[in-house]
Amino acid sequence: LLCCLGASYEKQQDYVSAMINYKEALKIDKKWDEAWYGMGLCLAGQKKWFEAIHYLKNAVKLNPDNENYWLAIGDTEYQLGSIM
């Protein structure tokens, strides 16, 4: 529920409210990959690329099969100038 609320705020670009909900979800379960991913997207939406990478990498560690997580990391790395 908290991740759904966070995603709703994220879509409205209300990143502060979104991050509050994602943080609450992480307080309940540190292994909830969607919350880590949502936090990463919120930070990326604010152009806080270095902070975003940390959260996105945690999401990938928890669920390496989710291609959206990998795409978000790739996009964020590109924004940082990390082209391989």
PyMOL commands that place a pseudoatom at each C-alpha (Angstrom):
pseudoatom trace, name=CA, resn=LEU, resi=1, chain=A, elem=C, hetatm=0, pos=[0.000, 0.000, 0.000]
pseudoatom trace, name=CA, resn=LEU, resi=2, chain=A, elem=C, hetatm=0, pos=[2.757, 2.437, 0.920]
pseudoatom trace, name=CA, resn=CYS, resi=3, chain=A, elem=C, hetatm=0, pos=[4.594, 1.792, -2.342]
pseudoatom trace, name=CA, resn=CYS, resi=4, chain=A, elem=C, hetatm=0, pos=[1.389, 2.361, -4.319]
pseudoatom trace, name=CA, resn=LEU, resi=5, chain=A, elem=C, hetatm=0, pos=[0.879, 5.673, -2.530]
pseudoatom trace, name=CA, resn=GLY, resi=6, chain=A, elem=C, hetatm=0, pos=[4.498, 6.560, -3.181]
pseudoatom trace, name=CA, resn=ALA, resi=7, chain=A, elem=C, hetatm=0, pos=[4.140, 5.747, -6.872]
pseudoatom trace, name=CA, resn=SER, resi=8, chain=A, elem=C, hetatm=0, pos=[1.010, 7.881, -7.062]
pseudoatom trace, name=CA, resn=TYR, resi=9, chain=A, elem=C, hetatm=0, pos=[2.823, 10.886, -5.597]
pseudoatom trace, name=CA, resn=GLU, resi=10, chain=A, elem=C, hetatm=0, pos=[5.819, 10.167, -7.796]
pseudoatom trace, name=CA, resn=LYS, resi=11, chain=A, elem=C, hetatm=0, pos=[3.647, 10.325, -10.943]
pseudoatom trace, name=CA, resn=GLN, resi=12, chain=A, elem=C, hetatm=0, pos=[2.463, 13.755, -9.759]
pseudoatom trace, name=CA, resn=GLN, resi=13, chain=A, elem=C, hetatm=0, pos=[6.121, 14.759, -9.270]
pseudoatom trace, name=CA, resn=ASP, resi=14, chain=A, elem=C, hetatm=0, pos=[5.490, 15.280, -5.552]
pseudoatom trace, name=CA, resn=TYR, resi=15, chain=A, elem=C, hetatm=0, pos=[8.778, 13.616, -4.702]
pseudoatom trace, name=CA, resn=VAL, resi=16, chain=A, elem=C, hetatm=0, pos=[8.793, 14.614, -1.029]
pseudoatom trace, name=CA, resn=SER, resi=17, chain=A, elem=C, hetatm=0, pos=[5.460, 12.892, -0.321]
pseudoatom trace, name=CA, resn=ALA, resi=18, chain=A, elem=C, hetatm=0, pos=[6.484, 9.914, -2.450]
pseudoatom trace, name=CA, resn=MET, resi=19, chain=A, elem=C, hetatm=0, pos=[9.735, 9.472, -0.562]
pseudoatom trace, name=CA, resn=ILE, resi=20, chain=A, elem=C, hetatm=0, pos=[7.930, 9.653, 2.786]
pseudoatom trace, name=CA, resn=ASN, resi=21, chain=A, elem=C, hetatm=0, pos=[5.778, 6.701, 1.745]
pseudoatom trace, name=CA, resn=TYR, resi=22, chain=A, elem=C, hetatm=0, pos=[8.699, 4.732, 0.343]
pseudoatom trace, name=CA, resn=LYS, resi=23, chain=A, elem=C, hetatm=0, pos=[10.687, 5.312, 3.559]
pseudoatom trace, name=CA, resn=GLU, resi=24, chain=A, elem=C, hetatm=0, pos=[7.756, 4.075, 5.624]
pseudoatom trace, name=CA, resn=ALA, resi=25, chain=A, elem=C, hetatm=0, pos=[7.637, 0.943, 3.478]
pseudoatom trace, name=CA, resn=LEU, resi=26, chain=A, elem=C, hetatm=0, pos=[11.352, 0.393, 4.082]
pseudoatom trace, name=CA, resn=LYS, resi=27, chain=A, elem=C, hetatm=0, pos=[10.849, 0.758, 7.834]
pseudoatom trace, name=CA, resn=ILE, resi=28, chain=A, elem=C, hetatm=0, pos=[8.411, -2.139, 7.656]
pseudoatom trace, name=CA, resn=ASP, resi=29, chain=A, elem=C, hetatm=0, pos=[10.540, -4.303, 5.350]
pseudoatom trace, name=CA, resn=LYS, resi=30, chain=A, elem=C, hetatm=0, pos=[14.135, -3.437, 4.368]
pseudoatom trace, name=CA, resn=LYS, resi=31, chain=A, elem=C, hetatm=0, pos=[13.983, -6.109, 1.672]
pseudoatom trace, name=CA, resn=TRP, resi=32, chain=A, elem=C, hetatm=0, pos=[11.081, -4.549, -0.236]
pseudoatom trace, name=CA, resn=ASP, resi=33, chain=A, elem=C, hetatm=0, pos=[12.712, -3.929, -3.613]
pseudoatom trace, name=CA, resn=GLU, resi=34, chain=A, elem=C, hetatm=0, pos=[9.901, -1.740, -4.948]
pseudoatom trace, name=CA, resn=ALA, resi=35, chain=A, elem=C, hetatm=0, pos=[10.493, 0.791, -2.177]
pseudoatom trace, name=CA, resn=TRP, resi=36, chain=A, elem=C, hetatm=0, pos=[14.207, 0.975, -2.979]
pseudoatom trace, name=CA, resn=TYR, resi=37, chain=A, elem=C, hetatm=0, pos=[13.364, 1.383, -6.659]
pseudoatom trace, name=CA, resn=GLY, resi=38, chain=A, elem=C, hetatm=0, pos=[10.807, 4.105, -5.949]
pseudoatom trace, name=CA, resn=MET, resi=39, chain=A, elem=C, hetatm=0, pos=[13.273, 6.039, -3.827]
pseudoatom trace, name=CA, resn=GLY, resi=40, chain=A, elem=C, hetatm=0, pos=[15.811, 5.806, -6.632]
pseudoatom trace, name=CA, resn=LEU, resi=41, chain=A, elem=C, hetatm=0, pos=[13.321, 7.093, -9.184]
pseudoatom trace, name=CA, resn=CYS, resi=42, chain=A, elem=C, hetatm=0, pos=[12.338, 10.005, -6.947]
pseudoatom trace, name=CA, resn=LEU, resi=43, chain=A, elem=C, hetatm=0, pos=[15.963, 11.011, -6.514]
pseudoatom trace, name=CA, resn=ALA, resi=44, chain=A, elem=C, hetatm=0, pos=[16.598, 10.638, -10.239]
pseudoatom trace, name=CA, resn=GLY, resi=45, chain=A, elem=C, hetatm=0, pos=[13.529, 12.792, -10.898]
pseudoatom trace, name=CA, resn=GLN, resi=46, chain=A, elem=C, hetatm=0, pos=[15.182, 15.461, -8.768]
pseudoatom trace, name=CA, resn=LYS, resi=47, chain=A, elem=C, hetatm=0, pos=[18.444, 14.992, -10.696]
pseudoatom trace, name=CA, resn=LYS, resi=48, chain=A, elem=C, hetatm=0, pos=[20.196, 13.629, -7.605]
pseudoatom trace, name=CA, resn=TRP, resi=49, chain=A, elem=C, hetatm=0, pos=[21.967, 11.005, -9.640]
pseudoatom trace, name=CA, resn=PHE, resi=50, chain=A, elem=C, hetatm=0, pos=[24.575, 9.821, -7.113]
pseudoatom trace, name=CA, resn=GLU, resi=51, chain=A, elem=C, hetatm=0, pos=[21.977, 9.247, -4.393]
pseudoatom trace, name=CA, resn=ALA, resi=52, chain=A, elem=C, hetatm=0, pos=[19.660, 7.540, -6.879]
pseudoatom trace, name=CA, resn=ILE, resi=53, chain=A, elem=C, hetatm=0, pos=[22.304, 4.973, -7.837]
pseudoatom trace, name=CA, resn=HIS, resi=54, chain=A, elem=C, hetatm=0, pos=[22.555, 3.748, -4.231]
pseudoatom trace, name=CA, resn=TYR, resi=55, chain=A, elem=C, hetatm=0, pos=[18.824, 3.025, -3.995]
pseudoatom trace, name=CA, resn=LEU, resi=56, chain=A, elem=C, hetatm=0, pos=[18.582, 1.513, -7.462]
pseudoatom trace, name=CA, resn=LYS, resi=57, chain=A, elem=C, hetatm=0, pos=[21.499, -0.837, -6.817]
pseudoatom trace, name=CA, resn=ASN, resi=58, chain=A, elem=C, hetatm=0, pos=[19.802, -2.023, -3.633]
pseudoatom trace, name=CA, resn=ALA, resi=59, chain=A, elem=C, hetatm=0, pos=[16.657, -2.776, -5.632]
pseudoatom trace, name=CA, resn=VAL, resi=60, chain=A, elem=C, hetatm=0, pos=[18.688, -4.816, -8.144]
pseudoatom trace, name=CA, resn=LYS, resi=61, chain=A, elem=C, hetatm=0, pos=[20.436, -6.738, -5.350]
pseudoatom trace, name=CA, resn=LEU, resi=62, chain=A, elem=C, hetatm=0, pos=[17.057, -7.746, -3.968]
pseudoatom trace, name=CA, resn=ASN, resi=63, chain=A, elem=C, hetatm=0, pos=[15.472, -8.557, -7.329]
pseudoatom trace, name=CA, resn=PRO, resi=64, chain=A, elem=C, hetatm=0, pos=[18.016, -8.954, -10.146]
pseudoatom trace, name=CA, resn=ASP, resi=65, chain=A, elem=C, hetatm=0, pos=[15.394, -10.283, -12.557]
pseudoatom trace, name=CA, resn=ASN, resi=66, chain=A, elem=C, hetatm=0, pos=[13.452, -7.013, -12.836]
pseudoatom trace, name=CA, resn=GLU, resi=67, chain=A, elem=C, hetatm=0, pos=[14.499, -5.352, -16.090]
pseudoatom trace, name=CA, resn=ASN, resi=68, chain=A, elem=C, hetatm=0, pos=[13.031, -1.984, -15.056]
pseudoatom trace, name=CA, resn=TYR, resi=69, chain=A, elem=C, hetatm=0, pos=[15.568, -1.757, -12.258]
pseudoatom trace, name=CA, resn=TRP, resi=70, chain=A, elem=C, hetatm=0, pos=[18.433, -2.360, -14.682]
pseudoatom trace, name=CA, resn=LEU, resi=71, chain=A, elem=C, hetatm=0, pos=[17.056, 0.212, -17.124]
pseudoatom trace, name=CA, resn=ALA, resi=72, chain=A, elem=C, hetatm=0, pos=[16.824, 2.805, -14.353]
pseudoatom trace, name=CA, resn=ILE, resi=73, chain=A, elem=C, hetatm=0, pos=[20.429, 2.137, -13.329]
pseudoatom trace, name=CA, resn=GLY, resi=74, chain=A, elem=C, hetatm=0, pos=[21.541, 2.431, -16.960]
pseudoatom trace, name=CA, resn=ASP, resi=75, chain=A, elem=C, hetatm=0, pos=[19.719, 5.724, -17.413]
pseudoatom trace, name=CA, resn=THR, resi=76, chain=A, elem=C, hetatm=0, pos=[21.109, 7.106, -14.167]
pseudoatom trace, name=CA, resn=GLU, resi=77, chain=A, elem=C, hetatm=0, pos=[24.650, 6.022, -15.018]
pseudoatom trace, name=CA, resn=TYR, resi=78, chain=A, elem=C, hetatm=0, pos=[24.242, 7.706, -18.405]
pseudoatom trace, name=CA, resn=GLN, resi=79, chain=A, elem=C, hetatm=0, pos=[23.180, 10.935, -16.693]
pseudoatom trace, name=CA, resn=LEU, resi=80, chain=A, elem=C, hetatm=0, pos=[26.370, 10.735, -14.631]
pseudoatom trace, name=CA, resn=GLY, resi=81, chain=A, elem=C, hetatm=0, pos=[28.419, 10.330, -17.816]
pseudoatom trace, name=CA, resn=SER, resi=82, chain=A, elem=C, hetatm=0, pos=[29.298, 6.688, -17.180]
pseudoatom trace, name=CA, resn=ILE, resi=83, chain=A, elem=C, hetatm=0, pos=[29.191, 5.338, -20.723]
pseudoatom trace, name=CA, resn=MET, resi=84, chain=A, elem=C, hetatm=0, pos=[30.773, 1.948, -21.254]
for i in range(1, 84): cmd.bond("trace and resi %d" % i, "trace and resi %d" % (i + 1))
show_as sticks, trace
zoom trace
